[in-house]
Amino acid sequence: MADSTDSPIAATAAGAVAEPSRGLSVYKPGQGYYTRMGTVVGVALISLLGILWAWGYMEQWKIGEINSIYIAAGGSILLGGLITAVTYFLVFVKPPSVDFLIATEGEMKKVNWSTRREVMGSTGAVVVTAVFLALFCWVLELVFVFVFQNIGVLPNAG
């Protein structure tokens, strides 16, 4: 009779047996699509800024008689490839980070999002409160200026 730990599901849940290697194939490909794509877009935008910075930095490098534009281009391409490889590994291959992204998408589906009416009402309340506090501080400043001018701490403006 087989032991309960012979089942791959039971063994993985118990942590006794590691999952077989999948190489660089996508882990759980049908799950977490939107969080994975959002992560990729965010990493791409931040990476582009970093690569542009690196391009400008590497244009100043001198390596023999090589034109600095080639150094900057080659270095930026290598940096972009490295960032792409690391992002692919973390977002699509590595089980802990993929499971986190899948769980994040599941939790986002449970969120009770505010309606447009609720958002507009809350925004109005914040704007009115901010304007009231600004006016209150301005009036308080005028009172302090008046009092301090009358007792001689501040010179009269005029």
C-alpha positions as CSV (number, residue, x, y, z in Angstrom):
1,M,0.0,0.0,0.0
2,A,1.3,3.5,-0.9
3,D,2.2,6.0,1.7
4,S,0.3,9.3,1.7
5,T,3.5,11.1,1.0
6,D,3.8,9.3,-2.3
7,S,1.2,11.6,-3.8
8,P,3.0,14.6,-5.5
9,I,0.3,17.0,-4.1
10,A,0.6,15.7,-0.5
11,A,4.4,15.7,-0.8
12,T,4.6,19.2,-2.1
13,A,2.1,20.5,0.5
14,A,4.1,18.8,3.2
15,G,7.3,20.3,1.8
16,A,9.0,16.8,1.7
17,V,9.6,16.6,-2.0
18,A,10.6,19.4,-4.3
19,E,8.7,20.1,-7.5
20,P,10.4,18.6,-10.6
21,S,12.4,21.0,-12.6
22,R,10.5,22.8,-15.4
23,G,13.6,24.6,-16.8
24,L,12.5,28.0,-18.0
25,S,8.9,27.2,-18.8
26,V,6.2,29.4,-17.4
27,Y,5.0,28.3,-14.0
28,K,1.1,28.2,-13.7
29,P,0.7,29.8,-17.2
30,G,-3.1,30.3,-16.9
31,Q,-3.1,32.2,-13.6
32,G,-2.2,35.7,-12.6
33,Y,-2.1,37.2,-16.1
34,Y,-3.0,40.8,-15.1
35,T,-0.6,41.0,-12.2
36,R,2.2,39.5,-14.3
37,M,1.6,41.9,-17.2
38,G,1.3,44.9,-14.8
39,T,4.6,43.9,-13.2
40,V,6.3,43.5,-16.6
41,V,5.0,46.9,-17.8
42,G,6.2,48.6,-14.5
43,V,9.6,46.9,-14.7
44,A,9.9,47.9,-18.4
45,L,9.2,51.6,-17.7
46,I,11.6,51.8,-14.8
47,S,14.2,49.8,-16.8
48,L,14.0,52.1,-19.7
49,L,14.7,55.1,-17.5
50,G,17.7,53.2,-16.0
51,I,19.0,52.2,-19.4
52,L,18.7,55.8,-20.7
53,W,20.7,56.9,-17.6
54,A,23.3,54.1,-18.2
55,W,23.5,55.1,-21.9
56,G,24.5,58.7,-20.9
57,Y,26.9,57.4,-18.3
58,M,28.6,54.9,-20.6
59,E,29.0,57.4,-23.4
60,Q,31.8,58.9,-21.4
61,W,33.8,55.7,-21.2
62,K,36.9,55.2,-23.3
63,I,38.0,51.8,-24.2
64,G,40.9,52.0,-26.7
65,E,39.9,53.3,-30.1
66,I,36.3,52.1,-29.8
67,N,33.7,54.9,-30.5
68,S,31.9,55.7,-27.3
69,I,28.5,55.4,-28.9
70,Y,29.2,51.7,-29.5
71,I,30.2,51.2,-25.9
72,A,27.0,52.9,-24.7
73,A,24.9,50.9,-27.2
74,G,26.5,47.6,-26.3
75,G,26.3,48.2,-22.6
76,S,22.7,49.3,-22.7
77,I,21.7,46.3,-24.8
78,L,23.5,44.0,-22.2
79,L,21.8,45.8,-19.3
80,G,18.4,45.5,-21.0
81,G,19.0,41.8,-21.7
82,L,20.0,41.2,-18.1
83,I,16.9,43.1,-16.8
84,T,14.7,41.1,-19.2
85,A,16.2,37.8,-18.1
86,V,15.8,38.5,-14.4
87,T,12.3,39.9,-14.9
88,Y,11.3,36.8,-16.9
89,F,12.7,34.5,-14.2
90,L,11.0,36.3,-11.3
91,V,7.6,36.9,-13.0
92,F,7.1,33.7,-14.9
93,V,9.4,31.0,-13.7
94,K,10.2,31.3,-9.9
95,P,7.4,29.6,-8.0
96,P,7.4,31.8,-4.8
97,S,7.2,35.1,-6.7
98,V,4.7,33.7,-9.2
99,D,2.5,32.4,-6.4
100,F,2.7,35.8,-4.8
101,L,1.5,37.5,-8.0
102,I,-1.3,35.0,-8.4
103,A,-2.4,35.5,-4.8
104,T,-2.2,39.3,-5.2
105,E,-4.6,39.1,-8.2
106,G,-6.9,36.9,-6.2
107,E,-7.0,39.4,-3.4
108,M,-7.6,42.3,-5.7
109,K,-10.7,40.6,-7.0
110,K,-12.0,40.5,-3.5
111,V,-11.6,44.3,-2.9
112,N,-14.8,46.3,-2.6
113,W,-14.0,49.1,-5.0
114,S,-15.7,52.5,-4.4
115,T,-18.3,53.7,-6.9
116,R,-17.8,56.9,-8.9
117,R,-20.3,58.7,-6.7
118,E,-18.5,57.7,-3.5
119,V,-15.2,58.8,-4.8
120,M,-16.6,62.2,-6.0
121,G,-18.2,62.7,-2.6
122,S,-15.1,61.9,-0.7
123,T,-13.0,64.1,-2.9
124,G,-15.4,67.0,-2.4
125,A,-15.2,66.5,1.4
126,V,-11.4,66.6,1.3
127,V,-11.3,69.7,-0.9
128,V,-13.8,71.6,1.3
129,T,-11.8,70.6,4.4
130,A,-8.5,71.7,2.9
131,V,-9.9,75.1,1.8
132,F,-11.5,75.6,5.3
133,L,-8.2,74.8,7.0
134,A,-6.3,77.1,4.7
135,L,-8.7,80.0,5.3
136,F,-8.6,79.3,9.1
137,C,-4.8,79.4,9.1
138,W,-4.8,82.6,7.0
139,V,-7.2,84.3,9.4
140,L,-5.2,83.1,12.4
141,E,-2.0,84.5,10.7
142,L,-3.8,87.9,10.2
143,V,-4.8,88.0,13.9
144,F,-1.2,87.2,15.0
145,V,0.2,89.9,12.7
146,F,-2.3,92.4,14.0
147,V,-1.6,91.6,17.6
148,F,2.2,91.5,17.2
149,Q,2.2,94.8,15.3
150,N,0.2,96.5,18.0
151,I,2.5,95.3,20.8
152,G,5.6,96.4,18.8
153,V,7.1,93.0,18.1
154,L,6.6,93.4,14.3
155,P,7.1,96.6,12.5
156,N,3.9,98.1,10.9
157,A,3.7,97.4,7.2
158,G,3.1,100.6,5.5
